């Protein structure tokens, strides 16, 4: 099968060892093919600042077929990794004194002209799950919603912990059931330095304690899956480190807002919008999930509000430090907000989804005043956008609307005109598509968020991988991680 090289743009992944060691620089290029796209790897080796023309390279690539390394006699070396399916392909290149490791992602479809998708490096991706990825507009800060938990425990706890006397679940008698470890065990770090300040009030000896509350005939104990946001600062090598927490001051971590979106604020601050369900006081209005606003200083932890509990361990009060955006109505469900700002940095619209009921998108247009106050007109998007599939996680650039459609990232060109008309939008264009269910395969992609980095447009996203197969062979342990790809 003849491969046609169609994508030459790629982010350079550079990790440098100590000054006395050779320097290794890796550049990845995607090679378009009829099946899963091969990965072209260029290795640049220098020693004391000069090209190392006779470097002794060792490759550690556990998956796929690897061609022999070609020495170009100028300090550059190349080889190609041909995958056999979708998935994460670890690539490690070593000299006797230095090592560089990166993870390439192979998907079913990648936008023509886009670079090689890569996993985010640094302190971001762990055994716990990373979701709700958001990049600041300048690309300097990456945010993820994190939990040191099995994602499948959240997704399948009702099925795993079902009981004949309970319509929802029986957590109290679930500990010996197949795959119950997903419901009770922690996985991934929840202490400094990688996850400073993670709430451990619902964790004891590495186990989730859950809430000892019985709803007769419905639920025997209530599951508590703590999550918080972490931000990370971009490092000179392109990785993200220096984590800081953005969350409620909640010992249990049960108040988990999601869908952060940022615009630049004054004095090096970031203004944000976030979706939050205030189940306790419903301070947001007449809906269960509303869009709240606030601001933070990047690099510093942000307290979204204080949560207190009674002596018996049950919820007592919550004092939010965020407030709802002044929509005329909060009826229905507003989630995963995206703030669209004009060239002057002024927010002109807020794009939201409803992942719970309609599985459609909407846009809230500012008609007067200034964000977060002012007057807003809510518009439902037309059938070209809100199809029979599930739409979520919008990101509007002013020229394109990126979104998640089922397990695929797509965009529609904005042609001008009223947002609610089909004639204002171009046809669907696939950016990233996967959807294979299997061990080590990538099942889905989503959460598109864009930034401009060194003059290039970079899309950050979340991918879902089948990490292992549960007892009984019917349920998968899914791992969620963060990745990026350079767009043409």
Number of C-alpha atoms within 10 A of each C-alpha: 6 7 12 11 15 15 19 15 19 22 20 14 19 20 18 15 14 9 10 10 16 24 25 23 19 23 17 24 25 26 21 20 15 11 16 19 27 23 24 20 18 19 21 20 24 19 16 11 10 12 17 18 17 14 20 10 15 13 14 11 16 11 16 15 13 17 11 10 16 13 15 11 12 14 18 21 20 18 16 21 21 20 20 14 18 24 27 22 22 17 18 16 18 17 17 11 11 17 19 18 17 19 18 22 23 27 26 17 19 24 17 13 17 23 24 28 28 24 24 23 20 18 16 26 20 19 17 19 25 27 25 24 27 28 25 22 18 14 19 17 20 24 27 27 23 27 26 23 27 24 23 19 23 14 14 18 22 18 12 23 25 20 18 9 13 16 14 18 24 26 27 18 13 20 15 9 12 13 23 19 18 22 29 24 18 22 18 16 17 21 13 10 13 19 23 16 18 26 21 17 16 19 19 11 9 14 15 22 21 20 16 13 13 14 11 10 13 14 22 25 18 17 25 18 25 24 24 23 28 26 27 24 21 17 14 9 14 17 19 22 19 20 24 22 22 22 24 26 21 23 18 21 21 18 24 19 26 23 25 26 26 24 20 17 15 8 7 10 14 18 18 23 26 25 23 23 22 19 12 11 11 14 16 22 17 13 17 17 22 30 28 22 21 18 18 18 13 19 15 13 18 21 16 22 15 15 19 16 14 9 8 7 11 12 12 12 13 18 14 15 14 20 17 20 22 18 20 12 14 18 13 14 21 24 27 28 30 27 25 21 19 11 8 6 11 15 17 17 22 26 24 26 24 20 17 11 9 13 18 25 26 24 22 19 19 20 12 12 10 12 19 20 13 14 17 23 14 16 15 15 18 18 12 17 26 18 14 11 11 17 24 28 26 30 25 23 16 14 12 16 19 26 25 23 26 17 19 21 27 24 24 20 18 19 15 12 11 13 19 17 15 16 14 16 23 16 13 15 13 17 21 24 24 22 18 20 15 17 16 19 21 28 23 23 26 26 25 27 25 24 19 16 14 9 8 14 16 23 23 26 26 24 27 26 26 21 17 15 15 16 12 8 8 7 15 20 19 24 25 25 25 28 22 23 26 22 21 15
